Amino acid sequence: MVENFVRKNVFLITMLNFVVDNERMRMCYNCLQKRLGELEKEQENSKEEQLEQDIANLENKSNRDELDEEHLVQKKEWLAEIKGLQNEFSEEKPQSL
């Protein structure tokens, strides 16, 4: 009779441990799922921020390229003016002598 009582108690304790462990695992799984969702959201936000930064960099580069083109055109105009002035000066110099 005592053996039967001990067996039943051992069985009940084993089942109780199983239920408690199962509940702990379920809670842990839920926490992990929640954290995974948070990480995925952070990753999406990070990707969006990176895309926004890439777009801003491309726009800045585009603006710089446009400015570089404008400066290049302006420098070419200045060079043409300087060459024109040099030609005028070189043509005027022999006449004044």
PABATI-405507 format. One record per atom (N, C-alpha, C): atom name; x negated, y negated, z negated; residue in three letters. Coordinates in nm, 2 decimals. Example, Ala and Ser with C-alpha at 12.3 -4.5 7.8 and 13.67 -1.06 7.14 Angstrom:
<nodes>
+------+--------+--------+--------+------+
: name :      u :      v :      w : resn :
+------+--------+--------+--------+------+
:    N :  -1.32 :   0.57 :  -0.78 :  ALA :
:   CA :  -1.23 :   0.45 :  -0.78 :  ALA :
:    C :  -1.32 :   0.33 :  -0.78 :  ALA :
:    N :  -1.28 :   0.22 :  -0.71 :  SER :
:   CA :  -1.37 :   0.11 :  -0.71 :  SER :
:    C :  -1.29 :   0.00 :  -0.79 :  SER :
+------+--------+--------+--------+------+
</nodes>
This chain:
<nodes>
+------+--------+--------+--------+------+
: name :      u :      v :      w : resn :
+------+--------+--------+--------+------+
:    N :  -0.08 :   0.12 :   0.00 :  MET :
:   CA :   0.00 :   0.00 :   0.00 :  MET :
:    C :  -0.09 :  -0.13 :   0.00 :  MET :
:    N :  -0.19 :  -0.12 :  -0.08 :  VAL :
:   CA :  -0.28 :  -0.24 :  -0.08 :  VAL :
:    C :  -0.35 :  -0.25 :   0.06 :  VAL :
:    N :  -0.39 :  -0.14 :   0.11 :  GLU :
:   CA :  -0.45 :  -0.15 :   0.25 :  GLU :
:    C :  -0.35 :  -0.21 :   0.35 :  GLU :
:    N :  -0.23 :  -0.17 :   0.34 :  ASN :
:   CA :  -0.13 :  -0.22 :   0.43 :  ASN :
:    C :  -0.11 :  -0.37 :   0.41 :  ASN :
:    N :  -0.11 :  -0.42 :   0.29 :  PHE :
:   CA :  -0.10 :  -0.56 :   0.25 :  PHE :
:    C :  -0.22 :  -0.64 :   0.31 :  PHE :
:    N :  -0.34 :  -0.58 :   0.29 :  VAL :
:   CA :  -0.46 :  -0.64 :   0.33 :  VAL :
:    C :  -0.46 :  -0.65 :   0.48 :  VAL :
:    N :  -0.42 :  -0.55 :   0.55 :  ARG :
:   CA :  -0.42 :  -0.55 :   0.70 :  ARG :
:    C :  -0.33 :  -0.66 :   0.75 :  ARG :
:    N :  -0.21 :  -0.66 :   0.69 :  LYS :
:   CA :  -0.11 :  -0.77 :   0.73 :  LYS :
:    C :  -0.17 :  -0.91 :   0.71 :  LYS :
:    N :  -0.23 :  -0.93 :   0.59 :  ASN :
:   CA :  -0.29 :  -1.06 :   0.56 :  ASN :
:    C :  -0.41 :  -1.09 :   0.66 :  ASN :
:    N :  -0.49 :  -0.99 :   0.69 :  VAL :
:   CA :  -0.60 :  -1.01 :   0.78 :  VAL :
:    C :  -0.54 :  -1.05 :   0.92 :  VAL :
:    N :  -0.44 :  -0.98 :   0.96 :  PHE :
:   CA :  -0.38 :  -1.00 :   1.08 :  PHE :
:    C :  -0.32 :  -1.14 :   1.09 :  PHE :
:    N :  -0.24 :  -1.18 :   0.98 :  LEU :
:   CA :  -0.19 :  -1.31 :   0.97 :  LEU :
:    C :  -0.29 :  -1.42 :   0.97 :  LEU :
:    N :  -0.40 :  -1.40 :   0.90 :  ILE :
:   CA :  -0.51 :  -1.50 :   0.89 :  ILE :
:    C :  -0.57 :  -1.51 :   1.03 :  ILE :
:    N :  -0.59 :  -1.40 :   1.10 :  THR :
:   CA :  -0.65 :  -1.40 :   1.23 :  THR :
:    C :  -0.56 :  -1.48 :   1.33 :  THR :
:    N :  -0.43 :  -1.45 :   1.32 :  MET :
:   CA :  -0.33 :  -1.52 :   1.41 :  MET :
:    C :  -0.33 :  -1.67 :   1.38 :  MET :
:    N :  -0.33 :  -1.70 :   1.25 :  LEU :
:   CA :  -0.33 :  -1.84 :   1.21 :  LEU :
:    C :  -0.46 :  -1.91 :   1.26 :  LEU :
:    N :  -0.57 :  -1.85 :   1.25 :  ASN :
:   CA :  -0.70 :  -1.90 :   1.30 :  ASN :
:    C :  -0.69 :  -1.92 :   1.45 :  ASN :
:    N :  -0.63 :  -1.82 :   1.52 :  PHE :
:   CA :  -0.61 :  -1.83 :   1.66 :  PHE :
:    C :  -0.52 :  -1.95 :   1.70 :  PHE :
:    N :  -0.41 :  -1.97 :   1.62 :  VAL :
:   CA :  -0.32 :  -2.08 :   1.65 :  VAL :
:    C :  -0.39 :  -2.21 :   1.62 :  VAL :
:    N :  -0.46 :  -2.22 :   1.51 :  VAL :
:   CA :  -0.53 :  -2.35 :   1.48 :  VAL :
:    C :  -0.64 :  -2.38 :   1.58 :  VAL :
:    N :  -0.71 :  -2.28 :   1.62 :  ASP :
:   CA :  -0.82 :  -2.30 :   1.73 :  ASP :
:    C :  -0.75 :  -2.34 :   1.86 :  ASP :
:    N :  -0.64 :  -2.27 :   1.89 :  ASN :
:   CA :  -0.57 :  -2.31 :   2.01 :  ASN :
:    C :  -0.52 :  -2.45 :   2.01 :  ASN :
:    N :  -0.47 :  -2.50 :   1.90 :  GLU :
:   CA :  -0.42 :  -2.63 :   1.88 :  GLU :
:    C :  -0.54 :  -2.73 :   1.89 :  GLU :
:    N :  -0.65 :  -2.70 :   1.83 :  ARG :
:   CA :  -0.77 :  -2.78 :   1.84 :  ARG :
:    C :  -0.82 :  -2.79 :   1.99 :  ARG :
:    N :  -0.82 :  -2.68 :   2.05 :  MET :
:   CA :  -0.86 :  -2.68 :   2.19 :  MET :
:    C :  -0.77 :  -2.76 :   2.28 :  MET :
:    N :  -0.64 :  -2.75 :   2.25 :  ARG :
:   CA :  -0.54 :  -2.83 :   2.32 :  ARG :
:    C :  -0.56 :  -2.98 :   2.30 :  ARG :
:    N :  -0.59 :  -3.02 :   2.17 :  MET :
:   CA :  -0.61 :  -3.16 :   2.14 :  MET :
:    C :  -0.74 :  -3.21 :   2.21 :  MET :
:    N :  -0.84 :  -3.12 :   2.20 :  CYS :
:   CA :  -0.97 :  -3.16 :   2.27 :  CYS :
:    C :  -0.95 :  -3.17 :   2.42 :  CYS :
:    N :  -0.88 :  -3.08 :   2.48 :  TYR :
:   CA :  -0.85 :  -3.09 :   2.62 :  TYR :
:    C :  -0.78 :  -3.21 :   2.65 :  TYR :
:    N :  -0.67 :  -3.25 :   2.57 :  ASN :
:   CA :  -0.60 :  -3.38 :   2.60 :  ASN :
:    C :  -0.69 :  -3.50 :   2.59 :  ASN :
:    N :  -0.78 :  -3.50 :   2.49 :  CYS :
:   CA :  -0.88 :  -3.61 :   2.47 :  CYS :
:    C :  -0.97 :  -3.61 :   2.59 :  CYS :
:    N :  -1.01 :  -3.50 :   2.64 :  LEU :
:   CA :  -1.10 :  -3.50 :   2.75 :  LEU :
:    C :  -1.03 :  -3.55 :   2.88 :  LEU :
:    N :  -0.90 :  -3.51 :   2.90 :  GLN :
:   CA :  -0.83 :  -3.55 :   3.01 :  GLN :
:    C :  -0.81 :  -3.70 :   3.01 :  GLN :
:    N :  -0.78 :  -3.75 :   2.89 :  LYS :
:   CA :  -0.76 :  -3.90 :   2.87 :  LYS :
:    C :  -0.89 :  -3.97 :   2.90 :  LYS :
:    N :  -1.00 :  -3.92 :   2.85 :  ARG :
:   CA :  -1.13 :  -3.98 :   2.88 :  ARG :
:    C :  -1.17 :  -3.97 :   3.03 :  ARG :
:    N :  -1.14 :  -3.86 :   3.09 :  LEU :
:   CA :  -1.16 :  -3.85 :   3.23 :  LEU :
:    C :  -1.08 :  -3.95 :   3.31 :  LEU :
:    N :  -0.96 :  -3.97 :   3.27 :  GLY :
:   CA :  -0.88 :  -4.08 :   3.34 :  GLY :
:    C :  -0.94 :  -4.21 :   3.32 :  GLY :
:    N :  -0.99 :  -4.24 :   3.20 :  GLU :
:   CA :  -1.05 :  -4.37 :   3.18 :  GLU :
:    C :  -1.18 :  -4.39 :   3.26 :  GLU :
:    N :  -1.26 :  -4.28 :   3.27 :  LEU :
:   CA :  -1.38 :  -4.28 :   3.35 :  LEU :
:    C :  -1.35 :  -4.30 :   3.50 :  LEU :
:    N :  -1.24 :  -4.24 :   3.55 :  GLU :
:   CA :  -1.20 :  -4.25 :   3.69 :  GLU :
:    C :  -1.16 :  -4.39 :   3.72 :  GLU :
:    N :  -1.09 :  -4.45 :   3.62 :  LYS :
:   CA :  -1.04 :  -4.59 :   3.64 :  LYS :
:    C :  -1.16 :  -4.69 :   3.64 :  LYS :
:    N :  -1.26 :  -4.66 :   3.55 :  GLU :
:   CA :  -1.38 :  -4.74 :   3.54 :  GLU :
:    C :  -1.46 :  -4.73 :   3.68 :  GLU :
:    N :  -1.46 :  -4.61 :   3.73 :  GLN :
:   CA :  -1.53 :  -4.59 :   3.85 :  GLN :
:    C :  -1.47 :  -4.66 :   3.97 :  GLN :
:    N :  -1.33 :  -4.66 :   3.97 :  GLU :
:   CA :  -1.26 :  -4.73 :   4.08 :  GLU :
:    C :  -1.29 :  -4.88 :   4.07 :  GLU :
:    N :  -1.28 :  -4.93 :   3.94 :  ASN :
:   CA :  -1.31 :  -5.07 :   3.92 :  ASN :
:    C :  -1.45 :  -5.10 :   3.96 :  ASN :
:    N :  -1.54 :  -5.02 :   3.93 :  SER :
:   CA :  -1.68 :  -5.04 :   3.97 :  SER :
:    C :  -1.70 :  -5.04 :   4.12 :  SER :
:    N :  -1.63 :  -4.95 :   4.19 :  LYS :
:   CA :  -1.63 :  -4.94 :   4.33 :  LYS :
:    C :  -1.57 :  -5.07 :   4.39 :  LYS :
:    N :  -1.46 :  -5.12 :   4.34 :  GLU :
:   CA :  -1.40 :  -5.24 :   4.39 :  GLU :
:    C :  -1.49 :  -5.36 :   4.37 :  GLU :
:    N :  -1.56 :  -5.36 :   4.25 :  GLU :
:   CA :  -1.65 :  -5.47 :   4.22 :  GLU :
:    C :  -1.77 :  -5.47 :   4.32 :  GLU :
:    N :  -1.82 :  -5.34 :   4.34 :  GLN :
:   CA :  -1.93 :  -5.33 :   4.44 :  GLN :
:    C :  -1.89 :  -5.37 :   4.58 :  GLN :
:    N :  -1.77 :  -5.33 :   4.62 :  LEU :
:   CA :  -1.72 :  -5.37 :   4.75 :  LEU :
:    C :  -1.71 :  -5.53 :   4.76 :  LEU :
:    N :  -1.65 :  -5.59 :   4.65 :  GLU :
:   CA :  -1.64 :  -5.73 :   4.65 :  GLU :
:    C :  -1.78 :  -5.80 :   4.66 :  GLU :
:    N :  -1.87 :  -5.74 :   4.59 :  GLN :
:   CA :  -2.01 :  -5.80 :   4.59 :  GLN :
:    C :  -2.07 :  -5.78 :   4.73 :  GLN :
:    N :  -2.05 :  -5.66 :   4.79 :  ASP :
:   CA :  -2.10 :  -5.64 :   4.92 :  ASP :
:    C :  -2.04 :  -5.74 :   5.02 :  ASP :
:    N :  -1.91 :  -5.76 :   5.01 :  ILE :
:   CA :  -1.84 :  -5.86 :   5.10 :  ILE :
:    C :  -1.90 :  -6.00 :   5.08 :  ILE :
:    N :  -1.92 :  -6.03 :   4.95 :  ALA :
:   CA :  -1.98 :  -6.17 :   4.92 :  ALA :
:    C :  -2.12 :  -6.18 :   4.98 :  ALA :
:    N :  -2.20 :  -6.07 :   4.96 :  ASN :
:   CA :  -2.33 :  -6.07 :   5.02 :  ASN :
:    C :  -2.33 :  -6.09 :   5.17 :  ASN :
:    N :  -2.24 :  -6.01 :   5.23 :  LEU :
:   CA :  -2.23 :  -6.02 :   5.38 :  LEU :
:    C :  -2.19 :  -6.16 :   5.42 :  LEU :
:    N :  -2.09 :  -6.22 :   5.35 :  GLU :
:   CA :  -2.05 :  -6.35 :   5.38 :  GLU :
:    C :  -2.16 :  -6.45 :   5.37 :  GLU :
:    N :  -2.24 :  -6.44 :   5.26 :  ASN :
:   CA :  -2.35 :  -6.53 :   5.23 :  ASN :
:    C :  -2.46 :  -6.51 :   5.34 :  ASN :
:    N :  -2.48 :  -6.38 :   5.38 :  LYS :
:   CA :  -2.58 :  -6.36 :   5.49 :  LYS :
:    C :  -2.53 :  -6.42 :   5.62 :  LYS :
:    N :  -2.40 :  -6.40 :   5.64 :  SER :
:   CA :  -2.34 :  -6.46 :   5.77 :  SER :
:    C :  -2.35 :  -6.61 :   5.76 :  SER :
:    N :  -2.32 :  -6.67 :   5.65 :  ASN :
:   CA :  -2.34 :  -6.82 :   5.64 :  ASN :
:    C :  -2.49 :  -6.86 :   5.66 :  ASN :
:    N :  -2.58 :  -6.78 :   5.60 :  ARG :
:   CA :  -2.72 :  -6.81 :   5.62 :  ARG :
:    C :  -2.76 :  -6.79 :   5.76 :  ARG :
:    N :  -2.71 :  -6.69 :   5.83 :  ASP :
:   CA :  -2.74 :  -6.67 :   5.97 :  ASP :
:    C :  -2.69 :  -6.79 :   6.05 :  ASP :
:    N :  -2.57 :  -6.84 :   6.02 :  GLU :
:   CA :  -2.51 :  -6.95 :   6.09 :  GLU :
:    C :  -2.60 :  -7.07 :   6.06 :  GLU :
:    N :  -2.64 :  -7.09 :   5.94 :  LEU :
:   CA :  -2.72 :  -7.21 :   5.90 :  LEU :
:    C :  -2.86 :  -7.19 :   5.98 :  LEU :
:    N :  -2.91 :  -7.07 :   5.98 :  ASP :
:   CA :  -3.04 :  -7.05 :   6.05 :  ASP :
:    C :  -3.02 :  -7.09 :   6.20 :  ASP :
:    N :  -2.91 :  -7.05 :   6.26 :  GLU :
:   CA :  -2.89 :  -7.08 :   6.40 :  GLU :
:    C :  -2.88 :  -7.23 :   6.42 :  GLU :
:    N :  -2.81 :  -7.29 :   6.33 :  GLU :
:   CA :  -2.79 :  -7.44 :   6.33 :  GLU :
:    C :  -2.93 :  -7.51 :   6.32 :  GLU :
:    N :  -3.01 :  -7.46 :   6.22 :  HIS :
:   CA :  -3.14 :  -7.52 :   6.20 :  HIS :
:    C :  -3.23 :  -7.49 :   6.33 :  HIS :
:    N :  -3.22 :  -7.37 :   6.38 :  LEU :
:   CA :  -3.29 :  -7.34 :   6.50 :  LEU :
:    C :  -3.26 :  -7.43 :   6.62 :  LEU :
:    N :  -3.13 :  -7.46 :   6.64 :  VAL :
:   CA :  -3.08 :  -7.55 :   6.74 :  VAL :
:    C :  -3.13 :  -7.69 :   6.71 :  VAL :
:    N :  -3.12 :  -7.73 :   6.59 :  GLN :
:   CA :  -3.16 :  -7.86 :   6.55 :  GLN :
:    C :  -3.32 :  -7.88 :   6.57 :  GLN :
:    N :  -3.39 :  -7.78 :   6.54 :  LYS :
:   CA :  -3.54 :  -7.78 :   6.55 :  LYS :
:    C :  -3.57 :  -7.79 :   6.70 :  LYS :
:    N :  -3.50 :  -7.71 :   6.78 :  LYS :
:   CA :  -3.52 :  -7.71 :   6.93 :  LYS :
:    C :  -3.49 :  -7.85 :   6.98 :  LYS :
:    N :  -3.39 :  -7.91 :   6.93 :  GLU :
:   CA :  -3.35 :  -8.05 :   6.98 :  GLU :
:    C :  -3.46 :  -8.15 :   6.94 :  GLU :
:    N :  -3.51 :  -8.13 :   6.81 :  TRP :
:   CA :  -3.62 :  -8.22 :   6.77 :  TRP :
:    C :  -3.75 :  -8.20 :   6.85 :  TRP :
:    N :  -3.78 :  -8.07 :   6.88 :  LEU :
:   CA :  -3.89 :  -8.04 :   6.96 :  LEU :
:    C :  -3.88 :  -8.10 :   7.10 :  LEU :
:    N :  -3.76 :  -8.10 :   7.16 :  ALA :
:   CA :  -3.74 :  -8.16 :   7.29 :  ALA :
:    C :  -3.76 :  -8.31 :   7.28 :  ALA :
:    N :  -3.71 :  -8.37 :   7.17 :  GLU :
:   CA :  -3.72 :  -8.52 :   7.16 :  GLU :
:    C :  -3.87 :  -8.55 :   7.14 :  GLU :
:    N :  -3.94 :  -8.47 :   7.06 :  ILE :
:   CA :  -4.08 :  -8.50 :   7.04 :  ILE :
:    C :  -4.16 :  -8.48 :   7.17 :  ILE :
:    N :  -4.13 :  -8.38 :   7.25 :  LYS :
:   CA :  -4.20 :  -8.36 :   7.38 :  LYS :
:    C :  -4.16 :  -8.48 :   7.47 :  LYS :
:    N :  -4.04 :  -8.52 :   7.47 :  GLY :
:   CA :  -4.00 :  -8.63 :   7.55 :  GLY :
:    C :  -4.07 :  -8.76 :   7.51 :  GLY :
:    N :  -4.08 :  -8.78 :   7.38 :  LEU :
:   CA :  -4.16 :  -8.90 :   7.33 :  LEU :
:    C :  -4.30 :  -8.89 :   7.37 :  LEU :
:    N :  -4.36 :  -8.77 :   7.36 :  GLN :
:   CA :  -4.50 :  -8.75 :   7.39 :  GLN :
:    C :  -4.52 :  -8.78 :   7.54 :  GLN :
:    N :  -4.43 :  -8.73 :   7.62 :  ASN :
:   CA :  -4.44 :  -8.75 :   7.77 :  ASN :
:    C :  -4.43 :  -8.90 :   7.80 :  ASN :
:    N :  -4.33 :  -8.97 :   7.73 :  GLU :
:   CA :  -4.32 :  -9.11 :   7.75 :  GLU :
:    C :  -4.45 :  -9.18 :   7.71 :  GLU :
:    N :  -4.50 :  -9.14 :   7.60 :  PHE :
:   CA :  -4.62 :  -9.21 :   7.54 :  PHE :
:    C :  -4.74 :  -9.18 :   7.64 :  PHE :
:    N :  -4.75 :  -9.06 :   7.68 :  SER :
:   CA :  -4.86 :  -9.03 :   7.77 :  SER :
:    C :  -4.85 :  -9.10 :   7.91 :  SER :
:    N :  -4.73 :  -9.12 :   7.95 :  GLU :
:   CA :  -4.70 :  -9.20 :   8.08 :  GLU :
:    C :  -4.73 :  -9.34 :   8.06 :  GLU :
:    N :  -4.69 :  -9.40 :   7.94 :  GLU :
:   CA :  -4.71 :  -9.54 :   7.92 :  GLU :
:    C :  -4.86 :  -9.57 :   7.89 :  GLU :
:    N :  -4.93 :  -9.48 :   7.84 :  LYS :
:   CA :  -5.07 :  -9.51 :   7.80 :  LYS :
:    C :  -5.16 :  -9.54 :   7.92 :  LYS :
:    N :  -5.16 :  -9.47 :   8.03 :  PRO :
:   CA :  -5.24 :  -9.50 :   8.15 :  PRO :
:    C :  -5.20 :  -9.63 :   8.21 :  PRO :
:    N :  -5.07 :  -9.67 :   8.21 :  GLN :
:   CA :  -5.02 :  -9.79 :   8.27 :  GLN :
:    C :  -5.07 :  -9.91 :   8.19 :  GLN :
:    N :  -5.08 :  -9.90 :   8.06 :  SER :
:   CA :  -5.12 : -10.01 :   7.98 :  SER :
:    C :  -5.27 : -10.04 :   7.99 :  SER :
:    N :  -5.35 :  -9.94 :   8.03 :  LEU :
:   CA :  -5.49 :  -9.95 :   8.05 :  LEU :
:    C :  -5.51 : -10.02 :   8.18 :  LEU :
+------+--------+--------+--------+------+
</nodes>
